[in-house]
Amino acid sequence: MKKIFLMRHSIPEKGDMPNERIPLSEKGKALVVSKRNILSKVDRCFSSPYRRAIETAECIADHPVIVEEPVSYTHLRAHET
């Protein structure tokens, strides 16, 4: 049986920049690294194009799939092994 985990990006930095460019804070990076073992057997990792989401996904998976449009069941099926 396949499992789907939904995870929000980790803790972002505070700053005056466009929302999609806000990176993870040092605390956010440490938190996602601490959760890496829980998600170590993830087959596929999808991320929004927001910088903090990509940084979170890259801590969990070697090659996260960056999704530019809303995710649909068809999109997920296209990346099945």
MARLUM-113611 format. One record per residue: residue number from 1; residue in one letter; x, y, z of N, C-alpha, C in turn. Coordinates in Angstrom, 2 decimals. Each point is the difference from the previous one (the first is absolute). Example, Ala and Ser with C-alpha at 12.3 -4.5 7.8 and 13.67 -1.06 7.14 Angstrom:
+-----+------+---------+---------+---------+---------+---------+---------+---------+---------+---------+
: seq : type :      nx :      ny :      nz :     cax :     cay :     caz :      cx :      cy :      cz :
+-----+------+---------+---------+---------+---------+---------+---------+---------+---------+---------+
:   1 :    A :   13.19 :   -5.69 :    7.80 :   -0.89 :    1.19 :    0.00 :    0.90 :    1.20 :    0.00 :
:   2 :    S :   -0.35 :    1.05 :   -0.72 :    0.82 :    1.19 :    0.06 :   -0.77 :    1.09 :    0.73 :
+-----+------+---------+---------+---------+---------+---------+---------+---------+---------+---------+
This chain:
+-----+------+---------+---------+---------+---------+---------+---------+---------+---------+---------+
: seq : type :      nx :      ny :      nz :     cax :     cay :     caz :      cx :      cy :      cz :
+-----+------+---------+---------+---------+---------+---------+---------+---------+---------+---------+
:   1 :    M :    0.84 :   -1.17 :    0.00 :   -0.84 :    1.17 :    0.00 :    0.89 :    1.24 :    0.00 :
:   2 :    K :   -0.33 :    0.94 :   -0.86 :    0.74 :    1.25 :   -0.05 :   -0.52 :    0.95 :    1.06 :
:   3 :    K :    0.91 :    0.79 :    0.52 :   -0.36 :    1.01 :    0.99 :    0.33 :    1.36 :   -0.57 :
:   4 :    I :   -0.81 :    0.98 :    0.34 :    0.25 :    1.37 :   -0.41 :    0.18 :    0.84 :    1.26 :
:   5 :    F :    1.10 :    0.72 :    0.05 :    0.29 :    0.91 :    1.10 :   -0.11 :    1.42 :   -0.52 :
:   6 :    L :   -0.69 :    0.84 :    0.71 :   -0.06 :    1.41 :   -0.35 :    0.80 :    0.77 :    1.04 :
:   7 :    M :    0.88 :    0.85 :   -0.48 :    0.85 :    0.74 :    0.92 :    0.09 :    1.43 :   -0.48 :
:   8 :    R :   -0.18 :    0.89 :    0.89 :    0.15 :    1.42 :   -0.32 :    1.47 :    0.36 :    0.10 :
:   9 :    H :    0.40 :    1.05 :   -0.69 :    1.39 :    0.45 :    0.10 :    0.36 :    0.27 :    1.46 :
:  10 :    S :    1.28 :   -0.01 :    0.28 :    0.47 :    0.26 :    1.37 :   -0.03 :    1.50 :    0.28 :
:  11 :    I :    0.59 :    0.40 :    1.09 :   -0.09 :    1.38 :    0.51 :    0.76 :    0.97 :   -0.92 :
:  12 :    P :   -0.72 :    1.00 :   -0.57 :    0.66 :    0.95 :   -0.89 :    0.70 :    1.12 :    0.76 :
:  13 :    E :    0.91 :    0.66 :   -0.71 :    0.63 :    1.20 :    0.54 :   -1.01 :    1.13 :   -0.02 :
:  14 :    K :    0.22 :    0.96 :    0.86 :   -0.80 :    1.22 :   -0.03 :    0.75 :    0.98 :   -0.87 :
:  15 :    G :   -0.69 :    0.73 :   -0.84 :    0.70 :    0.95 :   -0.84 :   -0.94 :    0.70 :   -0.95 :
:  16 :    D :    0.53 :    1.01 :   -0.62 :   -0.77 :    0.79 :   -0.94 :    0.39 :   -0.39 :   -1.42 :
:  17 :    M :   -0.66 :   -1.04 :   -0.51 :    0.26 :   -0.47 :   -1.35 :   -1.27 :   -0.66 :   -0.52 :
:  18 :    P :   -0.08 :   -0.21 :   -1.30 :   -1.20 :   -0.67 :   -0.54 :   -0.21 :   -1.37 :    0.67 :
:  19 :    N :   -1.24 :   -0.34 :    0.25 :   -0.36 :   -1.23 :    0.72 :    0.66 :   -1.25 :   -0.58 :
:  20 :    E :    0.04 :   -0.09 :   -1.34 :    0.55 :   -1.22 :   -0.63 :    1.52 :   -0.10 :    0.14 :
:  21 :    R :    0.67 :    1.05 :    0.42 :    1.46 :   -0.01 :    0.12 :    0.48 :   -0.14 :    1.44 :
:  22 :    I :   -0.90 :   -0.10 :    0.96 :    0.39 :   -0.08 :    1.41 :    0.65 :   -1.37 :    0.27 :
:  23 :    P :    1.24 :   -0.01 :    0.51 :    0.69 :   -1.27 :    0.27 :   -0.35 :   -0.54 :    1.38 :
:  24 :    L :    0.50 :   -1.20 :    0.28 :   -0.13 :   -0.56 :    1.34 :    0.93 :    0.74 :    0.96 :
:  25 :    S :   -0.43 :    0.11 :    1.24 :    0.87 :    0.54 :    1.04 :    0.96 :   -1.11 :    0.45 :
:  26 :    E :    1.01 :    0.37 :    0.75 :    0.92 :   -1.02 :    0.54 :   -0.76 :   -0.98 :    0.89 :
:  27 :    K :   -0.94 :    0.51 :    0.78 :   -0.83 :   -0.87 :    0.85 :   -0.84 :   -0.94 :   -0.87 :
:  28 :    G :   -0.52 :    0.51 :   -1.11 :   -0.79 :   -0.81 :   -0.92 :    0.83 :   -1.10 :   -0.64 :
:  29 :    K :    1.24 :    0.33 :   -0.40 :    0.89 :   -1.01 :   -0.58 :    0.31 :   -1.10 :    1.00 :
:  30 :    A :    0.29 :    0.40 :    1.24 :    0.31 :   -0.99 :    1.04 :   -1.20 :   -0.90 :    0.27 :
:  31 :    L :   -1.19 :    0.58 :   -0.01 :   -1.21 :   -0.79 :    0.26 :   -0.23 :   -1.04 :   -1.09 :
:  32 :    V :    0.10 :    0.40 :   -1.26 :   -0.25 :   -0.95 :   -1.08 :    1.08 :   -1.09 :   -0.03 :
:  33 :    V :    1.24 :    0.35 :    0.29 :    1.06 :   -1.01 :    0.06 :   -0.30 :   -1.00 :    1.11 :
:  34 :    S :   -0.54 :    0.47 :    1.12 :   -0.32 :   -0.89 :    1.12 :   -1.14 :   -0.97 :   -0.35 :
:  35 :    K :   -0.81 :    0.32 :   -0.98 :   -1.12 :   -0.86 :   -0.42 :    0.37 :   -0.90 :   -1.17 :
:  36 :    R :    1.21 :    0.13 :   -0.53 :    0.41 :   -0.75 :   -1.19 :   -0.16 :   -1.51 :    0.17 :
:  37 :    N :    0.34 :   -0.53 :    1.16 :   -0.10 :   -1.46 :    0.22 :   -1.43 :   -0.50 :   -0.14 :
:  38 :    I :   -0.95 :    0.78 :    0.43 :   -1.41 :   -0.40 :   -0.08 :   -0.41 :   -0.18 :   -1.46 :
:  39 :    L :    0.54 :    0.83 :   -0.88 :   -0.39 :   -0.01 :   -1.41 :    1.07 :   -0.57 :   -0.91 :
:  40 :    S :    0.89 :   -0.80 :    0.55 :    1.16 :   -0.50 :   -0.77 :   -0.37 :   -0.98 :   -1.11 :
:  41 :    K :   -1.14 :   -0.60 :    0.04 :   -0.37 :   -0.99 :   -1.01 :   -1.04 :    0.54 :   -0.99 :
:  42 :    V :   -0.06 :    1.30 :   -0.13 :   -0.94 :    0.63 :   -0.93 :    0.44 :   -0.28 :   -1.43 :
:  43 :    D :   -0.94 :   -0.50 :   -0.83 :    0.31 :   -0.30 :   -1.40 :   -0.02 :    1.25 :   -0.87 :
:  44 :    R :   -0.95 :    0.87 :    0.23 :   -0.16 :    1.22 :   -0.79 :   -0.27 :    1.16 :    0.95 :
:  45 :    C :    0.56 :    1.13 :   -0.33 :   -0.22 :    1.21 :    0.80 :   -0.37 :    1.12 :   -0.96 :
:  46 :    F :   -1.15 :    0.61 :    0.23 :   -0.49 :    1.10 :   -0.84 :    0.08 :    1.29 :    0.81 :
:  47 :    S :    0.32 :    1.08 :   -0.68 :    0.14 :    1.29 :    0.66 :   -0.60 :    1.10 :   -0.85 :
:  48 :    S :   -0.52 :    1.01 :    0.67 :   -0.40 :    1.21 :   -0.72 :    1.28 :    0.72 :   -0.44 :
:  49 :    P :   -0.10 :    0.98 :   -0.86 :    1.20 :    0.71 :   -0.45 :    0.52 :    1.04 :    1.00 :
:  50 :    Y :   -0.64 :    0.14 :    1.15 :    0.46 :    0.97 :    0.99 :    1.34 :   -0.46 :    0.58 :
:  51 :    R :    0.90 :    0.94 :    0.19 :    1.36 :   -0.31 :    0.43 :    0.03 :   -0.84 :    1.29 :
:  52 :    R :   -0.77 :    0.39 :    1.01 :    0.03 :   -0.73 :    1.27 :   -0.56 :   -1.42 :   -0.14 :
:  53 :    A :   -0.95 :   -0.20 :   -0.91 :   -0.54 :   -1.34 :   -0.24 :    1.04 :   -0.87 :   -0.70 :
:  54 :    I :    0.70 :    0.57 :   -0.97 :    1.05 :   -0.75 :   -0.70 :    1.12 :   -0.36 :    0.97 :
:  55 :    E :    0.42 :    0.95 :    0.85 :    1.06 :   -0.28 :    0.97 :   -0.42 :   -1.12 :    0.96 :
:  56 :    T :   -1.26 :   -0.01 :    0.42 :   -0.51 :   -1.06 :    0.86 :    0.04 :   -1.34 :   -0.73 :
:  57 :    A :   -0.51 :   -0.02 :   -1.24 :   -0.04 :   -1.23 :   -0.78 :    1.40 :   -0.55 :   -0.27 :
:  58 :    E :    0.95 :    0.86 :   -0.26 :    1.37 :   -0.45 :   -0.29 :    0.67 :   -0.62 :    1.23 :
:  59 :    C :   -0.46 :    0.33 :    1.18 :    0.53 :   -0.64 :    1.21 :   -0.54 :   -1.42 :    0.16 :
:  60 :    I :   -1.13 :   -0.28 :   -0.65 :   -0.67 :   -1.29 :    0.15 :    0.31 :   -0.94 :   -1.16 :
:  61 :    A :    0.09 :    0.54 :   -1.21 :    0.16 :   -0.83 :   -1.20 :    1.14 :    0.54 :   -0.85 :
:  62 :    D :    0.65 :   -0.89 :   -0.73 :    1.10 :    0.41 :   -0.86 :   -0.46 :    0.83 :   -1.20 :
:  63 :    H :   -1.14 :   -0.36 :   -0.57 :   -0.47 :    0.68 :   -1.20 :   -1.50 :    0.28 :    0.11 :
:  64 :    P :   -0.37 :    1.01 :    0.78 :   -1.43 :    0.30 :    0.11 :   -0.56 :    0.49 :   -1.34 :
:  65 :    V :   -1.26 :   -0.29 :   -0.23 :   -0.69 :    0.45 :   -1.21 :   -0.61 :    1.36 :    0.33 :
:  66 :    I :    0.40 :    1.03 :   -0.73 :   -0.53 :    1.33 :    0.22 :   -1.26 :    0.14 :   -0.86 :
:  67 :    V :   -1.12 :    0.28 :    0.65 :   -1.29 :    0.08 :   -0.67 :   -0.37 :    1.46 :   -0.18 :
:  68 :    E :   -0.12 :    0.41 :   -1.23 :   -0.31 :    1.40 :   -0.31 :   -1.50 :    0.28 :   -0.01 :
:  69 :    E :   -0.81 :   -1.03 :   -0.27 :   -1.44 :    0.18 :   -0.06 :   -0.64 :   -0.82 :    1.12 :
:  70 :    P :   -1.30 :    0.21 :    0.27 :   -0.65 :   -0.79 :    1.05 :    0.17 :   -1.50 :   -0.25 :
:  71 :    V :    0.18 :   -0.76 :    1.08 :    0.21 :   -1.44 :   -0.10 :   -1.34 :   -0.71 :   -0.17 :
:  72 :    S :   -0.03 :   -0.94 :   -0.92 :   -1.18 :   -0.83 :   -0.22 :    0.39 :   -1.46 :    0.13 :
:  73 :    Y :   -0.97 :   -0.85 :    0.10 :    0.25 :   -1.44 :    0.06 :    0.76 :   -0.44 :   -1.23 :
:  74 :    T :   -0.35 :    0.54 :   -1.17 :    0.67 :   -0.37 :   -1.25 :    1.48 :    0.37 :    0.07 :
:  75 :    H :    0.31 :    1.15 :    0.55 :    1.40 :    0.43 :    0.12 :    0.77 :   -0.98 :    0.90 :
:  76 :    L :   -0.59 :   -0.39 :    1.09 :    0.66 :   -0.94 :    0.91 :    0.21 :   -1.36 :   -0.66 :
:  77 :    R :   -0.97 :   -0.47 :   -0.75 :    0.10 :   -1.28 :   -0.69 :    1.13 :    0.00 :   -1.04 :
:  78 :    A :    0.24 :    1.14 :   -0.59 :    1.05 :    0.10 :   -1.03 :    1.38 :   -0.24 :    0.58 :
:  79 :    H :    0.17 :    0.15 :    1.32 :    1.30 :   -0.19 :    0.64 :    0.10 :   -1.31 :    0.77 :
:  80 :    E :   -0.96 :   -0.90 :   -0.19 :    0.05 :   -1.30 :    0.68 :    1.11 :   -0.85 :   -0.59 :
:  81 :    T :    0.53 :   -0.90 :    0.85 :    1.03 :   -0.94 :   -0.48 :   -0.64 :   -1.30 :   -0.38 :
+-----+------+---------+---------+---------+---------+---------+---------+---------+---------+---------+
